[in-house]
Amino acid sequence: MRAVATSNDPVRLSFLAALLADAGIQSTVLDWHASVMDGSIGAVPRRLAVADDDEARARRILRDAGEA
């Protein structure tokens, strides 16, 4: 898995995951629990990750949406 975005904003991560899902790319939010355990103060940003084979296409989709 490769991280294609990093954020502390759960709404933004949900939006990015929806963009990728619309293109048929499955994504996973990593570090969700670590972020919650730190009290959501932003010390541990969450990462949106995709399969290695989908990385280039996912980055292109996010870039085209102005989210890169």
N, CA, C and O atoms as a Maestro MAE file, in Angstrom:
{
 s_m_m2io_version
 :::
 2.0.0
}

f_m_ct {
 s_m_title
 :::
 protein
 m_atom[272] {
  # First column is atom index #
  i_m_mmod_type
  r_m_x_coord
  r_m_y_coord
  r_m_z_coord
  i_m_residue_number
  s_m_chain_name
  s_m_pdb_residue_name
  s_m_pdb_atom_name
  i_m_atomic_number
  :::
  1 25 0.845 -1.176 0.000 1 A "MET " " N  " 7
  2 3 0.000 0.000 0.000 1 A "MET " " CA " 6
  3 2 0.887 1.234 0.000 1 A "MET " " C  " 6
  4 15 1.966 1.257 0.593 1 A "MET " " O  " 8
  5 25 0.402 2.242 -0.677 2 A "ARG " " N  " 7
  6 3 1.122 3.522 -0.765 2 A "ARG " " CA " 6
  7 2 0.208 4.653 -0.314 2 A "ARG " " C  " 6
  8 15 -0.958 4.712 -0.702 2 A "ARG " " O  " 8
  9 25 0.742 5.545 0.505 3 A "ALA " " N  " 7
  10 3 -0.017 6.714 0.951 3 A "ALA " " CA " 6
  11 2 -0.054 7.744 -0.169 3 A "ALA " " C  " 6
  12 15 0.979 8.085 -0.745 3 A "ALA " " O  " 8
  13 25 -1.250 8.236 -0.473 4 A "VAL " " N  " 7
  14 3 -1.404 9.243 -1.524 4 A "VAL " " CA " 6
  15 2 -1.859 10.586 -0.964 4 A "VAL " " C  " 6
  16 15 -1.849 11.592 -1.672 4 A "VAL " " O  " 8
  17 25 -2.258 10.603 0.307 5 A "ALA " " N  " 7
  18 3 -2.662 11.856 0.946 5 A "ALA " " CA " 6
  19 2 -2.502 11.714 2.455 5 A "ALA " " C  " 6
  20 15 -2.604 10.618 3.007 5 A "ALA " " O  " 8
  21 25 -2.251 12.841 3.107 6 A "THR " " N  " 7
  22 3 -2.120 12.881 4.555 6 A "THR " " CA " 6
  23 2 -2.917 14.068 5.072 6 A "THR " " C  " 6
  24 15 -2.833 15.167 4.523 6 A "THR " " O  " 8
  25 25 -3.689 13.844 6.125 7 A "SER " " N  " 7
  26 3 -4.492 14.938 6.670 7 A "SER " " CA " 6
  27 2 -4.975 14.584 8.065 7 A "SER " " C  " 6
  28 15 -5.060 13.412 8.430 7 A "SER " " O  " 8
  29 25 -5.289 15.610 8.836 8 A "ASN " " N  " 7
  30 3 -5.948 15.438 10.131 8 A "ASN " " CA " 6
  31 2 -7.442 15.710 10.015 8 A "ASN " " C  " 6
  32 15 -8.175 15.601 10.998 8 A "ASN " " O  " 8
  33 25 -7.890 16.062 8.826 9 A "ASP " " N  " 7
  34 3 -9.288 16.418 8.590 9 A "ASP " " CA " 6
  35 2 -10.058 15.193 8.082 9 A "ASP " " C  " 6
  36 15 -9.871 14.788 6.935 9 A "ASP " " O  " 8
  37 25 -10.920 14.597 8.916 10 A "PRO " " N  " 7
  38 3 -11.645 13.401 8.489 10 A "PRO " " CA " 6
  39 2 -12.609 13.658 7.328 10 A "PRO " " C  " 6
  40 15 -12.863 12.759 6.525 10 A "PRO " " O  " 8
  41 25 -13.142 14.867 7.234 11 A "VAL " " N  " 7
  42 3 -14.043 15.195 6.131 11 A "VAL " " CA " 6
  43 2 -13.272 15.214 4.816 11 A "VAL " " C  " 6
  44 15 -13.756 14.696 3.810 11 A "VAL " " O  " 8
  45 25 -12.088 15.800 4.813 12 A "ARG " " N  " 7
  46 3 -11.256 15.833 3.602 12 A "ARG " " CA " 6
  47 2 -10.866 14.418 3.187 12 A "ARG " " C  " 6
  48 15 -10.923 14.080 2.004 12 A "ARG " " O  " 8
  49 25 -10.472 13.593 4.150 13 A "LEU " " N  " 7
  50 3 -10.099 12.211 3.823 13 A "LEU " " CA " 6
  51 2 -11.285 11.449 3.248 13 A "LEU " " C  " 6
  52 15 -11.121 10.653 2.323 13 A "LEU " " O  " 8
  53 25 -12.466 11.683 3.784 14 A "SER " " N  " 7
  54 3 -13.670 11.036 3.263 14 A "SER " " CA " 6
  55 2 -13.947 11.487 1.831 14 A "SER " " C  " 6
  56 15 -14.322 10.679 0.982 14 A "SER " " O  " 8
  57 25 -13.763 12.773 1.568 15 A "PHE " " N  " 7
  58 3 -13.955 13.308 0.217 15 A "PHE " " CA " 6
  59 2 -12.954 12.693 -0.764 15 A "PHE " " C  " 6
  60 15 -13.322 12.300 -1.871 15 A "PHE " " O  " 8
  61 25 -11.690 12.614 -0.350 16 A "LEU " " N  " 7
  62 3 -10.672 12.042 -1.227 16 A "LEU " " CA " 6
  63 2 -10.941 10.561 -1.483 16 A "LEU " " C  " 6
  64 15 -10.765 10.078 -2.601 16 A "LEU " " O  " 8
  65 25 -11.362 9.851 -0.454 17 A "ALA " " N  " 7
  66 3 -11.694 8.438 -0.623 17 A "ALA " " CA " 6
  67 2 -12.872 8.277 -1.585 17 A "ALA " " C  " 6
  68 15 -12.899 7.335 -2.378 17 A "ALA " " O  " 8
  69 25 -13.844 9.188 -1.522 18 A "ALA " " N  " 7
  70 3 -14.988 9.138 -2.433 18 A "ALA " " CA " 6
  71 2 -14.558 9.414 -3.867 18 A "ALA " " C  " 6
  72 15 -15.054 8.775 -4.795 18 A "ALA " " O  " 8
  73 25 -13.638 10.359 -4.058 19 A "LEU " " N  " 7
  74 3 -13.114 10.623 -5.405 19 A "LEU " " CA " 6
  75 2 -12.477 9.366 -5.989 19 A "LEU " " C  " 6
  76 15 -12.707 9.010 -7.145 19 A "LEU " " O  " 8
  77 25 -11.685 8.715 -5.174 20 A "LEU " " N  " 7
  78 3 -11.010 7.504 -5.639 20 A "LEU " " CA " 6
  79 2 -12.008 6.373 -5.876 20 A "LEU " " C  " 6
  80 15 -11.886 5.634 -6.854 20 A "LEU " " O  " 8
  81 25 -12.986 6.235 -4.996 21 A "ALA " " N  " 7
  82 3 -13.996 5.184 -5.157 21 A "ALA " " CA " 6
  83 2 -14.782 5.372 -6.453 21 A "ALA " " C  " 6
  84 15 -15.110 4.400 -7.134 21 A "ALA " " O  " 8
  85 25 -15.081 6.629 -6.788 22 A "ASP " " N  " 7
  86 3 -15.791 6.910 -8.041 22 A "ASP " " CA " 6
  87 2 -14.996 6.457 -9.254 22 A "ASP " " C  " 6
  88 15 -15.565 6.143 -10.299 22 A "ASP " " O  " 8
  89 25 -13.676 6.426 -9.108 23 A "ALA " " N  " 7
  90 3 -12.803 5.984 -10.203 23 A "ALA " " CA " 6
  91 2 -12.498 4.488 -10.106 23 A "ALA " " C  " 6
  92 15 -11.727 3.953 -10.902 23 A "ALA " " O  " 8
  93 25 -13.104 3.823 -9.130 24 A "GLY " " N  " 7
  94 3 -12.897 2.389 -8.997 24 A "GLY " " CA " 6
  95 2 -11.645 2.003 -8.229 24 A "GLY " " C  " 6
  96 15 -11.170 0.872 -8.335 24 A "GLY " " O  " 8
  97 25 -11.108 2.940 -7.454 25 A "ILE " " N  " 7
  98 3 -9.894 2.676 -6.674 25 A "ILE " " CA " 6
  99 2 -10.271 2.551 -5.207 25 A "ILE " " C  " 6
  100 15 -10.842 3.471 -4.622 25 A "ILE " " O  " 8
  101 25 -9.949 1.412 -4.621 26 A "GLN " " N  " 7
  102 3 -10.223 1.189 -3.207 26 A "GLN " " CA " 6
  103 2 -9.116 1.829 -2.375 26 A "GLN " " C  " 6
  104 15 -7.934 1.701 -2.695 26 A "GLN " " O  " 8
  105 25 -9.502 2.510 -1.316 27 A "SER " " N  " 7
  106 3 -8.519 3.160 -0.441 27 A "SER " " CA " 6
  107 2 -8.784 2.777 1.007 27 A "SER " " C  " 6
  108 15 -9.862 2.299 1.359 27 A "SER " " O  " 8
  109 25 -7.771 2.999 1.832 28 A "THR " " N  " 7
  110 3 -7.845 2.692 3.255 28 A "THR " " CA " 6
  111 2 -7.231 3.854 4.031 28 A "THR " " C  " 6
  112 15 -6.200 4.398 3.635 28 A "THR " " O  " 8
  113 25 -7.868 4.228 5.132 29 A "VAL " " N  " 7
  114 3 -7.310 5.263 5.993 29 A "VAL " " CA " 6
  115 2 -6.437 4.577 7.037 29 A "VAL " " C  " 6
  116 15 -6.915 3.758 7.822 29 A "VAL " " O  " 8
  117 25 -5.159 4.919 7.035 30 A "LEU " " N  " 7
  118 3 -4.206 4.378 8.000 30 A "LEU " " CA " 6
  119 2 -4.005 5.367 9.147 30 A "LEU " " C  " 6
  120 15 -4.205 6.569 8.975 30 A "LEU " " O  " 8
  121 25 -3.623 4.876 10.284 31 A "ASP " " N  " 7
  122 3 -3.334 5.674 11.480 31 A "ASP " " CA " 6
  123 2 -4.578 6.286 12.107 31 A "ASP " " C  " 6
  124 15 -4.472 7.222 12.899 31 A "ASP " " O  " 8
  125 25 -5.753 5.773 11.764 32 A "TRP " " N  " 7
  126 3 -6.998 6.312 12.314 32 A "TRP " " CA " 6
  127 2 -7.008 6.166 13.833 32 A "TRP " " C  " 6
  128 15 -7.300 7.120 14.554 32 A "TRP " " O  " 8
  129 25 -6.686 4.966 14.311 33 A "HIS " " N  " 7
  130 3 -6.734 4.713 15.751 33 A "HIS " " CA " 6
  131 2 -5.625 5.455 16.498 33 A "HIS " " C  " 6
  132 15 -5.840 5.928 17.614 33 A "HIS " " O  " 8
  133 25 -4.466 5.558 15.903 34 A "ALA " " N  " 7
  134 3 -3.371 6.297 16.552 34 A "ALA " " CA " 6
  135 2 -3.753 7.756 16.713 34 A "ALA " " C  " 6
  136 15 -3.441 8.377 17.729 34 A "ALA " " O  " 8
  137 25 -4.427 8.302 15.714 35 A "SER " " N  " 7
  138 3 -4.856 9.696 15.787 35 A "SER " " CA " 6
  139 2 -5.882 9.893 16.899 35 A "SER " " C  " 6
  140 15 -5.844 10.896 17.612 35 A "SER " " O  " 8
  141 25 -6.786 8.952 17.045 36 A "VAL " " N  " 7
  142 3 -7.804 9.043 18.089 36 A "VAL " " CA " 6
  143 2 -7.157 8.910 19.466 36 A "VAL " " C  " 6
  144 15 -7.553 9.596 20.409 36 A "VAL " " O  " 8
  145 25 -6.171 8.037 19.584 37 A "MET " " N  " 7
  146 3 -5.515 7.805 20.871 37 A "MET " " CA " 6
  147 2 -4.737 9.037 21.356 37 A "MET " " C  " 6
  148 15 -4.556 9.222 22.559 37 A "MET " " O  " 8
  149 25 -4.280 9.872 20.423 38 A "ASP " " N  " 7
  150 3 -3.554 11.073 20.859 38 A "ASP " " CA " 6
  151 2 -4.516 12.211 21.210 38 A "ASP " " C  " 6
  152 15 -4.089 13.343 21.432 38 A "ASP " " O  " 8
  153 25 -5.798 11.908 21.258 39 A "GLY " " N  " 7
  154 3 -6.790 12.913 21.621 39 A "GLY " " CA " 6
  155 2 -7.183 13.784 20.453 39 A "GLY " " C  " 6
  156 15 -7.784 14.843 20.640 39 A "GLY " " O  " 8
  157 25 -6.850 13.350 19.239 40 A "SER " " N  " 7
  158 3 -7.169 14.091 18.018 40 A "SER " " CA " 6
  159 2 -6.597 15.501 18.039 40 A "SER " " C  " 6
  160 15 -7.217 16.437 17.534 40 A "SER " " O  " 8
  161 25 -5.411 15.649 18.625 41 A "ILE " " N  " 7
  162 3 -4.773 16.962 18.670 41 A "ILE " " CA " 6
  163 2 -3.956 17.238 17.411 41 A "ILE " " C  " 6
  164 15 -3.405 18.326 17.244 41 A "ILE " " O  " 8
  165 25 -3.884 16.251 16.534 42 A "GLY " " N  " 7
  166 3 -3.174 16.457 15.283 42 A "GLY " " CA " 6
  167 2 -1.729 16.010 15.284 42 A "GLY " " C  " 6
  168 15 -0.998 16.280 14.331 42 A "GLY " " O  " 8
  169 25 -1.309 15.337 16.328 43 A "ALA " " N  " 7
  170 3 0.086 14.895 16.397 43 A "ALA " " CA " 6
  171 2 0.369 13.762 15.422 43 A "ALA " " C  " 6
  172 15 1.492 13.620 14.938 43 A "ALA " " O  " 8
  173 25 -0.650 12.955 15.132 44 A "VAL " " N  " 7
  174 3 -0.484 11.829 14.206 44 A "VAL " " CA " 6
  175 2 -1.463 12.014 13.048 44 A "VAL " " C  " 6
  176 15 -2.647 11.709 13.190 44 A "VAL " " O  " 8
  177 25 -0.993 12.502 11.919 45 A "PRO " " N  " 7
  178 3 -1.900 12.670 10.788 45 A "PRO " " CA " 6
  179 2 -2.321 11.324 10.222 45 A "PRO " " C  " 6
  180 15 -1.558 10.358 10.260 45 A "PRO " " O  " 8
  181 25 -3.525 11.267 9.705 46 A "ARG " " N  " 7
  182 3 -4.039 10.059 9.063 46 A "ARG " " CA " 6
  183 2 -3.572 10.028 7.616 46 A "ARG " " C  " 6
  184 15 -3.416 11.067 6.975 46 A "ARG " " O  " 8
  185 25 -3.351 8.807 7.109 47 A "ARG " " N  " 7
  186 3 -2.887 8.642 5.727 47 A "ARG " " CA " 6
  187 2 -3.928 7.891 4.917 47 A "ARG " " C  " 6
  188 15 -4.494 6.902 5.381 47 A "ARG " " O  " 8
  189 25 -4.178 8.365 3.706 48 A "LEU " " N  " 7
  190 3 -5.053 7.677 2.769 48 A "LEU " " CA " 6
  191 2 -4.164 6.867 1.846 48 A "LEU " " C  " 6
  192 15 -3.323 7.424 1.140 48 A "LEU " " O  " 8
  193 25 -4.347 5.549 1.849 49 A "ALA " " N  " 7
  194 3 -3.467 4.664 1.099 49 A "ALA " " CA " 6
  195 2 -4.249 3.869 0.059 49 A "ALA " " C  " 6
  196 15 -5.429 3.566 0.237 49 A "ALA " " O  " 8
  197 25 -3.559 3.538 -1.033 50 A "VAL " " N  " 7
  198 3 -4.125 2.719 -2.104 50 A "VAL " " CA " 6
  199 2 -3.141 1.598 -2.413 50 A "VAL " " C  " 6
  200 15 -1.993 1.630 -1.970 50 A "VAL " " O  " 8
  201 25 -3.593 0.613 -3.172 51 A "ALA " " N  " 7
  202 3 -2.716 -0.477 -3.593 51 A "ALA " " CA " 6
  203 2 -1.578 0.079 -4.450 51 A "ALA " " C  " 6
  204 15 -1.744 1.084 -5.141 51 A "ALA " " O  " 8
  205 25 -0.449 -0.572 -4.397 52 A "ASP " " N  " 7
  206 3 0.725 -0.124 -5.157 52 A "ASP " " CA " 6
  207 2 0.398 0.088 -6.635 52 A "ASP " " C  " 6
  208 15 0.838 1.068 -7.235 52 A "ASP " " O  " 8
  209 25 -0.367 -0.821 -7.213 53 A "ASP " " N  " 7
  210 3 -0.691 -0.734 -8.639 53 A "ASP " " CA " 6
  211 2 -1.591 0.446 -8.981 53 A "ASP " " C  " 6
  212 15 -1.634 0.873 -10.134 53 A "ASP " " O  " 8
  213 25 -2.310 0.978 -7.997 54 A "ASP " " N  " 7
  214 3 -3.236 2.094 -8.227 54 A "ASP " " CA " 6
  215 2 -2.640 3.452 -7.898 54 A "ASP " " C  " 6
  216 15 -3.294 4.475 -8.098 54 A "ASP " " O  " 8
  217 25 -1.416 3.481 -7.400 55 A "GLU " " N  " 7
  218 3 -0.852 4.736 -6.906 55 A "GLU " " CA " 6
  219 2 -0.793 5.835 -7.966 55 A "GLU " " C  " 6
  220 15 -1.251 6.950 -7.716 55 A "GLU " " O  " 8
  221 25 -0.245 5.546 -9.127 56 A "ALA " " N  " 7
  222 3 -0.087 6.582 -10.158 56 A "ALA " " CA " 6
  223 2 -1.446 7.141 -10.587 56 A "ALA " " C  " 6
  224 15 -1.610 8.354 -10.720 56 A "ALA " " O  " 8
  225 25 -2.410 6.254 -10.801 57 A "ARG " " N  " 7
  226 3 -3.738 6.709 -11.231 57 A "ARG " " CA " 6
  227 2 -4.426 7.488 -10.110 57 A "ARG " " C  " 6
  228 15 -5.099 8.483 -10.380 57 A "ARG " " O  " 8
  229 25 -4.267 7.054 -8.864 58 A "ALA " " N  " 7
  230 3 -4.873 7.760 -7.734 58 A "ALA " " CA " 6
  231 2 -4.285 9.158 -7.596 58 A "ALA " " C  " 6
  232 15 -5.020 10.124 -7.392 58 A "ALA " " O  " 8
  233 25 -2.971 9.269 -7.705 59 A "ARG " " N  " 7
  234 3 -2.338 10.595 -7.613 59 A "ARG " " CA " 6
  235 2 -2.825 11.515 -8.735 59 A "ARG " " C  " 6
  236 15 -3.048 12.705 -8.515 59 A "ARG " " O  " 8
  237 25 -2.988 10.962 -9.930 60 A "ARG " " N  " 7
  238 3 -3.472 11.754 -11.057 60 A "ARG " " CA " 6
  239 2 -4.900 12.240 -10.801 60 A "ARG " " C  " 6
  240 15 -5.222 13.395 -11.081 60 A "ARG " " O  " 8
  241 25 -5.746 11.372 -10.276 61 A "ILE " " N  " 7
  242 3 -7.133 11.745 -9.978 61 A "ILE " " CA " 6
  243 2 -7.174 12.847 -8.925 61 A "ILE " " C  " 6
  244 15 -7.912 13.821 -9.072 61 A "ILE " " O  " 8
  245 25 -6.391 12.696 -7.876 62 A "LEU " " N  " 7
  246 3 -6.367 13.723 -6.833 62 A "LEU " " CA " 6
  247 2 -5.801 15.039 -7.343 62 A "LEU " " C  " 6
  248 15 -6.297 16.111 -6.995 62 A "LEU " " O  " 8
  249 25 -4.765 14.958 -8.167 63 A "ARG " " N  " 7
  250 3 -4.172 16.168 -8.743 63 A "ARG " " CA " 6
  251 2 -5.175 16.873 -9.640 63 A "ARG " " C  " 6
  252 15 -5.313 18.094 -9.571 63 A "ARG " " O  " 8
  253 25 -5.888 16.112 -10.494 64 A "ASP " " N  " 7
  254 3 -6.868 16.706 -11.398 64 A "ASP " " CA " 6
  255 2 -8.028 17.361 -10.641 64 A "ASP " " C  " 6
  256 15 -8.669 18.283 -11.146 64 A "ASP " " O  " 8
  257 25 -8.286 16.875 -9.428 65 A "ALA " " N  " 7
  258 3 -9.352 17.451 -8.601 65 A "ALA " " CA " 6
  259 2 -8.837 18.623 -7.753 65 A "ALA " " C  " 6
  260 15 -9.590 19.202 -6.970 65 A "ALA " " O  " 8
  261 25 -7.562 18.966 -7.910 66 A "GLY " " N  " 7
  262 3 -6.985 20.071 -7.156 66 A "GLY " " CA " 6
  263 2 -6.655 19.703 -5.729 66 A "GLY " " C  " 6
  264 15 -6.564 20.581 -4.871 66 A "GLY " " O  " 8
  265 25 -6.475 18.438 -5.459 67 A "GLU " " N  " 7
  266 3 -6.235 17.960 -4.099 67 A "GLU " " CA " 6
  267 2 -4.829 17.392 -3.897 67 A "GLU " " C  " 6
  268 15 -4.578 16.725 -2.893 67 A "GLU " " O  " 8
  269 25 -3.930 17.638 -4.810 68 A "ALA " " N  " 7
  270 3 -2.576 17.090 -4.679 68 A "ALA " " CA " 6
  271 2 -1.680 18.049 -3.948 68 A "ALA " " C  " 6
  272 15 -0.502 17.759 -3.743 68 A "ALA " " O  " 8
  :::
 }
 m_bond[271] {
  # First column is bond index #
  i_m_from
  i_m_to
  i_m_order
  :::
  1 1 2 1
  2 2 3 1
  3 3 4 2
  4 3 5 1
  5 5 6 1
  6 6 7 1
  7 7 8 2
  8 7 9 1
  9 9 10 1
  10 10 11 1
  11 11 12 2
  12 11 13 1
  13 13 14 1
  14 14 15 1
  15 15 16 2
  16 15 17 1
  17 17 18 1
  18 18 19 1
  19 19 20 2
  20 19 21 1
  21 21 22 1
  22 22 23 1
  23 23 24 2
  24 23 25 1
  25 25 26 1
  26 26 27 1
  27 27 28 2
  28 27 29 1
  29 29 30 1
  30 30 31 1
  31 31 32 2
  32 31 33 1
  33 33 34 1
  34 34 35 1
  35 35 36 2
  36 35 37 1
  37 37 38 1
  38 38 39 1
  39 39 40 2
  40 39 41 1
  41 41 42 1
  42 42 43 1
  43 43 44 2
  44 43 45 1
  45 45 46 1
  46 46 47 1
  47 47 48 2
  48 47 49 1
  49 49 50 1
  50 50 51 1
  51 51 52 2
  52 51 53 1
  53 53 54 1
  54 54 55 1
  55 55 56 2
  56 55 57 1
  57 57 58 1
  58 58 59 1
  59 59 60 2
  60 59 61 1
  61 61 62 1
  62 62 63 1
  63 63 64 2
  64 63 65 1
  65 65 66 1
  66 66 67 1
  67 67 68 2
  68 67 69 1
  69 69 70 1
  70 70 71 1
  71 71 72 2
  72 71 73 1
  73 73 74 1
  74 74 75 1
  75 75 76 2
  76 75 77 1
  77 77 78 1
  78 78 79 1
  79 79 80 2
  80 79 81 1
  81 81 82 1
  82 82 83 1
  83 83 84 2
  84 83 85 1
  85 85 86 1
  86 86 87 1
  87 87 88 2
  88 87 89 1
  89 89 90 1
  90 90 91 1
  91 91 92 2
  92 91 93 1
  93 93 94 1
  94 94 95 1
  95 95 96 2
  96 95 97 1
  97 97 98 1
  98 98 99 1
  99 99 100 2
  100 99 101 1
  101 101 102 1
  102 102 103 1
  103 103 104 2
  104 103 105 1
  105 105 106 1
  106 106 107 1
  107 107 108 2
  108 107 109 1
  109 109 110 1
  110 110 111 1
  111 111 112 2
  112 111 113 1
  113 113 114 1
  114 114 115 1
  115 115 116 2
  116 115 117 1
  117 117 118 1
  118 118 119 1
  119 119 120 2
  120 119 121 1
  121 121 122 1
  122 122 123 1
  123 123 124 2
  124 123 125 1
  125 125 126 1
  126 126 127 1
  127 127 128 2
  128 127 129 1
  129 129 130 1
  130 130 131 1
  131 131 132 2
  132 131 133 1
  133 133 134 1
  134 134 135 1
  135 135 136 2
  136 135 137 1
  137 137 138 1
  138 138 139 1
  139 139 140 2
  140 139 141 1
  141 141 142 1
  142 142 143 1
  143 143 144 2
  144 143 145 1
  145 145 146 1
  146 146 147 1
  147 147 148 2
  148 147 149 1
  149 149 150 1
  150 150 151 1
  151 151 152 2
  152 151 153 1
  153 153 154 1
  154 154 155 1
  155 155 156 2
  156 155 157 1
  157 157 158 1
  158 158 159 1
  159 159 160 2
  160 159 161 1
  161 161 162 1
  162 162 163 1
  163 163 164 2
  164 163 165 1
  165 165 166 1
  166 166 167 1
  167 167 168 2
  168 167 169 1
  169 169 170 1
  170 170 171 1
  171 171 172 2
  172 171 173 1
  173 173 174 1
  174 174 175 1
  175 175 176 2
  176 175 177 1
  177 177 178 1
  178 178 179 1
  179 179 180 2
  180 179 181 1
  181 181 182 1
  182 182 183 1
  183 183 184 2
  184 183 185 1
  185 185 186 1
  186 186 187 1
  187 187 188 2
  188 187 189 1
  189 189 190 1
  190 190 191 1
  191 191 192 2
  192 191 193 1
  193 193 194 1
  194 194 195 1
  195 195 196 2
  196 195 197 1
  197 197 198 1
  198 198 199 1
  199 199 200 2
  200 199 201 1
  201 201 202 1
  202 202 203 1
  203 203 204 2
  204 203 205 1
  205 205 206 1
  206 206 207 1
  207 207 208 2
  208 207 209 1
  209 209 210 1
  210 210 211 1
  211 211 212 2
  212 211 213 1
  213 213 214 1
  214 214 215 1
  215 215 216 2
  216 215 217 1
  217 217 218 1
  218 218 219 1
  219 219 220 2
  220 219 221 1
  221 221 222 1
  222 222 223 1
  223 223 224 2
  224 223 225 1
  225 225 226 1
  226 226 227 1
  227 227 228 2
  228 227 229 1
  229 229 230 1
  230 230 231 1
  231 231 232 2
  232 231 233 1
  233 233 234 1
  234 234 235 1
  235 235 236 2
  236 235 237 1
  237 237 238 1
  238 238 239 1
  239 239 240 2
  240 239 241 1
  241 241 242 1
  242 242 243 1
  243 243 244 2
  244 243 245 1
  245 245 246 1
  246 246 247 1
  247 247 248 2
  248 247 249 1
  249 249 250 1
  250 250 251 1
  251 251 252 2
  252 251 253 1
  253 253 254 1
  254 254 255 1
  255 255 256 2
  256 255 257 1
  257 257 258 1
  258 258 259 1
  259 259 260 2
  260 259 261 1
  261 261 262 1
  262 262 263 1
  263 263 264 2
  264 263 265 1
  265 265 266 1
  266 266 267 1
  267 267 268 2
  268 267 269 1
  269 269 270 1
  270 270 271 1
  271 271 272 2
  :::
 }
}
